[in-house]
Amino acid sequence: MRVTLFDYGAGNIHSLAKALATAEGVDVRVEVDPARAVDTEVLVLPGVGAFGSASARLAPGREVMRAALERGLPCLGICLGMQLLFDSSDEGEGQGLGYFAGRVTRLTARRVPQIGWNQVDDDRTLSSAKVDTVYYAHSFVCRAEDASVVTGWTTHEEDRFPAVVRRGRVVGVQFHPEKSSSSGVAFVRAFLREVAS
């Protein structure tokens, strides 16, 4: 299975590539051209960087990528990658993919960013791998217009927000599965197994 990481040019995506490569039969490649990134069996939007600059890198291939997702291309969006699946963000200028309706806003909390372990209330994203306690590193969260796409929730201080969203074969997670120990890696492998079948 060919898995492509779309690289928006921010941060180290090595740990994510390594986690993906541990799944059996997976060939991971990194692509900086958004239009070429969809020439794959699974697209992964990694979770490092800022919305504005990532949106600018996405812009030349936004419509191609959105169309590929609508046609059924499996996609896993992680942290910033999840946020790019939404319409727009208070963090920066530019547009997301608009695959999920809603806007990204700053966490409503005293301690921002949220960095560290927190729980997820998720019992329906992937039947073969449930996550419970996972690692977060973020200041912004997705506010979905349609709550039915939210398959997992979490709370930081008093702010309850989507930890996981899903529509079809597209899943977004606010946490970092590649940094969430064995359960996070198991979640990634389960996603790849499901979309391969």
C-alpha positions in Angstrom: 0.0 0.0 0.0 1.4 3.4 -1.0 1.0 6.0 1.7 1.9 9.6 1.0 2.7 12.2 3.6 2.0 15.7 2.3 4.8 17.9 3.6 4.0 21.6 4.1 7.6 22.3 5.0 7.2 22.7 8.7 8.8 20.5 11.4 10.1 17.0 11.5 7.7 14.3 10.1 10.2 11.5 10.7 8.4 10.0 13.7 5.1 9.9 11.7 6.7 8.3 8.7 8.3 5.7 11.0 5.0 4.9 12.7 3.3 4.5 9.3 6.2 2.3 8.0 5.7 -0.2 10.8 2.4 -1.3 9.3 2.9 -4.4 7.1 3.1 -3.8 3.4 3.2 0.0 3.6 5.4 2.0 1.4 5.7 5.6 2.7 6.7 8.5 0.6 6.8 12.3 1.2 5.4 14.8 -1.3 5.6 18.6 -1.3 3.3 19.1 -4.3 -0.4 18.9 -3.2 -1.7 17.9 -6.6 0.8 15.0 -6.8 0.2 14.0 -3.2 -3.2 12.6 -4.2 -1.6 10.1 -6.6 -1.5 7.5 -3.8 -3.6 4.9 -2.0 -3.7 6.8 1.3 -3.0 10.4 2.0 -1.7 11.6 5.4 -1.7 15.3 6.5 0.8 15.5 9.3 0.5 17.6 12.4 3.3 20.1 12.6 3.2 23.8 11.6 0.9 26.7 11.5 -2.4 27.0 9.6 -1.6 30.0 7.5 1.7 28.8 6.0 0.3 25.2 5.6 -2.7 26.6 3.8 -0.5 28.6 1.4 1.4 25.4 0.6 -1.9 23.6 0.0 -3.4 26.3 -2.1 -2.1 25.3 -5.6 -3.6 21.9 -5.3 -6.6 22.5 -2.9 -9.3 21.7 -5.4 -7.5 18.6 -6.7 -7.1 17.3 -3.1 -10.6 18.1 -2.1 -12.0 16.4 -5.1 -9.8 13.3 -4.4 -11.2 13.1 -0.9 -14.8 13.4 -2.1 -14.2 10.6 -4.6 -13.1 8.4 -1.7 -9.3 8.7 -1.3 -8.6 7.6 2.3 -7.0 10.3 4.4 -5.7 10.7 7.9 -5.3 14.2 9.2 -3.3 14.7 12.4 -3.5 17.8 14.6 -2.8 20.6 12.0 -3.7 18.1 9.4 -7.1 17.6 10.9 -7.5 21.4 11.1 -6.7 21.7 7.4 -9.7 19.4 6.6 -12.0 22.3 7.9 -12.9 25.5 6.2 -10.7 28.1 7.9 -8.8 29.0 11.1 -8.4 31.9 13.5 -4.7 31.0 13.6 -3.9 32.3 10.1 -5.0 33.4 6.7 -6.1 31.1 3.9 -8.5 28.3 3.4 -8.6 24.7 4.5 -10.0 21.9 2.3 -13.5 22.4 3.6 -14.1 18.6 3.7 -15.7 19.2 7.1 -17.8 22.3 7.7 -16.5 24.5 10.5 -13.8 26.8 11.7 -10.7 26.3 13.8 -10.5 28.5 16.9 -8.2 29.0 19.8 -8.6 26.8 22.9 -10.8 28.5 25.5 -8.6 27.7 28.5 -6.1 29.3 30.9 -3.3 27.0 29.9 -2.6 27.2 26.2 -1.1 25.4 24.5 -2.3 22.0 25.7 0.8 19.8 25.8 0.7 16.4 27.2 -1.6 13.4 27.8 -5.3 13.6 27.9 -8.2 11.3 27.4 -10.5 10.7 24.4 -14.1 9.6 24.6 -14.3 7.6 21.4 -16.2 4.3 20.8 -16.9 4.4 17.1 -14.1 5.7 14.9 -12.3 2.4 14.4 -13.9 -0.8 15.7 -10.5 -2.6 15.8 -8.5 0.0 17.7 -9.9 2.2 20.5 -7.8 5.0 21.9 -8.2 6.2 25.4 -5.3 8.4 26.6 -3.3 10.1 23.9 -0.7 12.9 23.4 -1.7 16.4 22.4 0.4 19.5 21.5 -1.9 22.3 20.2 -3.4 25.7 20.8 -6.3 25.6 18.3 -9.2 23.2 17.9 -11.8 22.4 15.3 -15.4 23.5 15.8 -17.5 21.2 13.6 -20.8 22.6 12.3 -22.2 19.1 12.1 -21.7 17.2 15.4 -22.5 13.9 13.7 -19.0 13.9 12.1 -17.4 14.0 15.6 -16.6 10.4 16.7 -14.5 11.3 19.7 -14.4 14.2 22.2 -11.9 15.5 24.7 -11.9 18.3 27.3 -9.1 20.6 28.3 -10.0 22.6 31.4 -13.6 23.7 30.5 -13.3 23.5 26.7 -14.9 20.3 25.2 -13.8 19.9 21.6 -13.6 17.2 18.8 -10.7 14.8 19.3 -11.7 12.8 16.3 -13.8 13.5 13.2 -14.8 11.1 10.5 -16.7 11.2 7.2 -16.4 8.3 4.9 -12.8 7.2 4.6 -11.4 10.5 5.9 -10.4 10.7 9.6 -9.0 13.7 11.5 -7.5 13.4 14.9 -6.5 16.4 17.1 -3.9 14.3 19.0 -0.6 12.8 17.8 -1.0 9.1 17.4 2.7 8.7 16.5 3.6 10.1 19.9 0.8 8.3 21.8 2.8 5.1 22.6 1.6 1.7 21.4 -2.1 2.5 21.4 -1.5 5.4 19.0 0.5 3.4 16.6 -2.1 0.6 16.8 -4.7 3.3 15.8 -2.7 4.2 12.7 -2.3 0.6 11.7 -6.0 -0.1 12.2 -6.9 2.9 10.0 -4.6 1.6 7.3 -6.0 -1.9 7.5 -9.6 -0.7 7.4 -9.1 1.5 4.3 -7.1 -1.2 2.5 -10.0 -3.6 2.7 
